[in-house]
Amino acid sequence: MGLYEIWSEMHRVGTTAIGGGPDRRTGEMKYVAACEADDCGWSAAYDSYEAAMVAARGHRCPVR
């Protein structure tokens, strides 16, 4: 199963990717914002796309 089959939405903001998909336990949509830079490791899960977008825009990657 490919990444795009799991996540129904994929967006990028700089080095941060935002993905949305159904929660395995409840089936509700959940969103994850994660930094794609090597050695950063930042990620966070949210209940709304807007919250994930704010977090992605506010992320300042220390690895640059």
C-alpha distances in whole Angstrom, upper triangle without the diagonal:
4,7,8,6,7,11,13,16,16,19,21,25,26,24,23,19,19,16,16,14,15,16,15,19,21,18,20,19,19,19,19,21,20,22,21,24,24,26,26,24,24,22,23,22,23,24,25,24,27,27,24,26,29,28,26,29,31,29,32,30,32,31,32
4,5,5,7,9,11,13,13,16,18,22,23,21,20,16,16,13,14,13,15,17,16,20,22,19,20,18,18,18,17,19,18,20,18,21,21,24,24,21,22,20,21,20,22,23,23,22,25,25,22,23,27,25,23,26,29,27,29,27,30,28,29
4,5,5,6,9,10,10,13,15,18,20,18,16,13,13,10,11,11,13,15,15,19,20,18,18,16,15,14,13,15,14,16,15,18,19,21,21,18,19,17,18,17,19,20,20,18,22,22,19,20,23,22,20,23,25,23,25,24,26,25,26
4,5,5,7,8,8,12,14,18,20,18,17,13,12,9,10,10,13,15,16,20,20,17,18,15,15,14,14,15,16,18,16,20,21,24,23,21,21,18,19,18,19,19,19,17,20,21,18,19,23,22,20,22,25,24,26,25,28,27,27
4,6,7,10,11,15,17,21,23,22,20,16,15,11,11,9,11,14,14,18,18,15,16,14,15,15,15,18,18,20,19,23,24,26,25,23,23,20,21,19,20,20,20,18,22,23,20,21,25,24,22,25,28,26,29,28,31,30,31
4,7,9,10,14,17,20,22,21,18,15,13,9,9,7,8,10,11,14,15,12,14,12,12,12,12,15,16,18,18,22,23,24,23,21,20,17,17,15,17,17,17,16,20,20,18,19,23,22,20,24,26,24,27,26,29,28,29
4,6,7,11,13,17,19,18,15,12,10,6,5,5,8,10,12,15,16,13,13,10,10,9,10,12,13,16,16,20,22,23,22,19,19,16,15,13,14,14,14,13,17,17,14,16,19,19,17,20,22,21,24,24,27,26,27
4,7,10,14,17,20,20,17,13,11,7,6,5,8,12,14,17,16,13,12,9,10,10,12,14,16,18,18,22,24,26,24,22,21,18,17,15,15,15,14,12,16,17,15,16,19,19,18,21,23,23,26,26,29,29,29
4,7,10,13,16,16,14,10,8,5,5,7,11,14,16,19,18,15,14,10,10,9,10,12,14,16,16,20,22,24,22,21,19,16,16,14,14,14,12,10,13,15,12,12,16,16,15,17,20,20,23,23,26,26,26
4,7,10,13,13,11,7,6,5,7,9,13,16,18,21,21,18,17,13,12,10,10,10,11,13,13,16,19,21,19,18,17,14,15,14,14,15,14,11,14,15,12,11,15,15,13,15,18,17,20,20,23,23,23
4,7,10,11,9,6,5,7,9,12,16,18,21,24,23,21,19,15,14,11,10,9,11,12,12,15,18,21,19,18,16,14,15,15,15,16,14,10,12,14,11,9,13,13,10,12,15,15,17,17,21,21,21
4,6,7,6,4,6,9,12,15,19,21,23,26,26,24,22,18,16,13,12,9,10,10,10,12,16,18,16,16,15,13,15,15,16,18,16,12,13,14,11,9,12,12,9,10,13,12,14,14,18,18,17
4,6,5,6,8,11,14,18,21,23,26,28,28,26,24,20,18,14,13,10,10,9,10,12,16,18,15,16,14,13,14,16,16,18,16,13,13,13,11,8,10,10,6,7,10,10,12,12,16,16,15
4,5,8,11,14,17,21,24,26,28,31,31,29,27,23,21,17,15,12,11,9,9,10,14,16,14,15,14,14,16,18,19,21,20,16,16,16,14,11,13,12,8,8,11,10,10,10,14,13,12
4,7,10,13,17,20,23,24,26,29,30,28,26,23,20,16,14,10,9,6,6,6,10,12,10,12,11,12,14,17,18,21,20,17,18,17,14,13,14,12,9,10,12,9,10,8,12,11,10
4,7,10,14,17,20,21,23,26,26,25,23,19,16,13,10,7,5,4,6,8,12,13,11,11,9,9,11,13,14,17,16,14,14,14,10,9,11,9,6,8,10,8,10,9,13,13,13
4,7,10,13,17,18,20,23,23,22,20,16,14,10,8,6,5,6,7,10,13,15,13,12,11,9,11,12,13,16,15,12,13,13,10,9,12,11,7,10,13,11,13,13,16,16,16
4,7,10,14,15,18,20,20,18,16,13,11,7,6,4,7,9,10,14,17,18,16,14,12,10,10,10,10,12,11,8,10,10,7,7,11,10,7,10,13,12,15,15,19,19,19
4,7,10,12,15,17,17,15,14,10,8,6,5,7,8,11,12,16,18,20,18,16,14,11,11,10,10,12,11,9,12,12,9,10,13,13,11,14,16,16,19,18,22,22,22
4,7,9,12,15,14,12,10,7,6,4,6,9,12,15,16,20,22,23,21,18,17,13,12,10,9,9,9,8,11,12,9,11,15,14,13,16,18,18,21,22,25,25,26
4,7,9,12,11,9,8,5,6,7,9,12,14,18,18,22,24,25,23,20,19,15,14,11,11,11,11,11,14,15,13,15,18,17,17,20,22,21,25,25,28,28,29
4,6,9,8,5,5,4,6,9,11,15,17,20,21,25,27,27,25,22,21,17,16,12,12,11,12,13,16,16,15,18,20,20,20,23,24,24,27,27,30,31,32
4,6,6,5,5,6,6,9,11,15,17,20,22,25,27,27,25,21,20,16,14,11,11,10,12,14,17,16,15,18,21,20,20,23,24,24,27,27,30,30,32
4,6,6,8,10,10,13,14,17,19,22,23,27,28,28,26,23,22,18,17,13,14,14,16,18,21,20,19,22,24,23,23,27,28,27,30,29,32,32,34
4,6,8,11,11,14,16,20,21,25,26,29,30,30,28,25,23,20,18,15,15,14,17,19,22,21,20,23,25,24,25,28,29,28,31,31,33,34,36
4,5,9,10,14,16,20,22,26,27,31,32,32,30,26,25,21,18,15,14,12,15,17,20,19,19,22,24,23,25,28,28,28,32,32,34,35,37
4,7,9,12,15,19,21,25,26,30,31,31,29,26,25,21,19,15,14,12,14,16,19,19,18,21,23,23,24,27,28,28,31,31,34,35,36
4,6,10,13,17,20,23,25,28,30,31,28,25,23,19,17,13,11,9,10,12,16,16,15,18,20,20,21,24,25,25,29,29,32,33,35
4,7,10,14,17,20,22,25,27,28,26,23,21,17,15,11,9,7,8,9,13,13,12,15,17,17,18,21,22,22,26,26,30,30,31
4,7,10,13,17,19,22,24,25,22,19,17,13,11,7,6,5,7,8,11,11,9,13,15,14,15,18,19,19,23,23,26,27,28
4,7,10,14,16,19,21,22,19,17,14,11,8,6,5,6,6,6,9,9,6,9,12,11,11,14,16,16,19,20,23,23,25
4,6,10,12,15,18,18,15,13,11,7,6,4,6,9,9,9,11,10,6,9,12,10,9,13,14,13,16,16,19,20,21
4,7,10,13,15,16,13,11,8,6,6,7,8,11,11,9,11,9,6,7,9,7,6,10,11,10,13,13,16,17,18
4,6,9,11,12,9,8,6,4,7,9,11,15,15,13,14,13,9,11,12,9,8,11,12,9,12,11,14,14,15
4,6,9,9,7,7,6,6,9,12,15,18,18,16,17,15,12,12,13,11,8,11,11,8,9,8,11,10,12
4,6,9,8,8,8,9,13,15,18,21,20,18,19,18,15,15,17,14,11,14,15,12,12,10,12,11,11
4,6,6,8,9,11,15,18,20,24,23,21,22,21,17,17,18,16,13,15,15,12,11,8,10,7,8
4,6,8,10,13,17,20,23,26,26,24,25,24,20,21,22,19,16,18,18,15,14,10,11,8,9
4,6,9,12,16,19,22,26,26,25,26,24,21,21,22,19,17,19,18,15,14,10,9,7,10
4,6,9,13,16,19,23,23,22,22,20,17,18,18,15,13,16,15,11,10,7,7,6,9
4,7,10,13,17,20,21,20,21,19,16,17,18,14,13,16,15,12,12,10,10,10,13
4,7,11,14,17,18,17,18,15,13,14,14,11,10,13,12,9,10,8,10,11,13
4,7,10,14,15,14,15,13,10,12,13,9,9,13,12,10,12,11,13,14,16
4,7,10,12,12,13,10,8,11,11,8,9,13,12,11,14,14,16,17,19
4,7,9,10,12,9,7,11,12,10,11,14,14,14,17,17,20,21,23
4,6,7,9,6,6,10,11,9,11,14,14,14,18,19,22,23,25
4,7,9,7,8,11,12,12,14,17,17,18,22,23,26,27,28
4,5,5,7,9,10,11,13,15,16,17,21,22,25,27,28
4,5,5,6,9,10,10,12,14,15,19,20,24,25,26
4,5,5,6,9,10,11,12,14,18,20,23,25,25
4,5,5,6,9,10,11,12,16,18,21,23,24
4,6,5,6,9,10,11,14,16,19,21,21
4,5,5,6,8,10,13,15,19,20,20
4,5,5,6,9,12,15,18,20,20
4,5,5,6,10,12,15,17,18
4,5,5,9,10,14,15,16
4,6,8,11,14,16,15
4,6,10,12,15,15
4,6,9,12,12
4,6,9,9
4,6,6
4,6
4
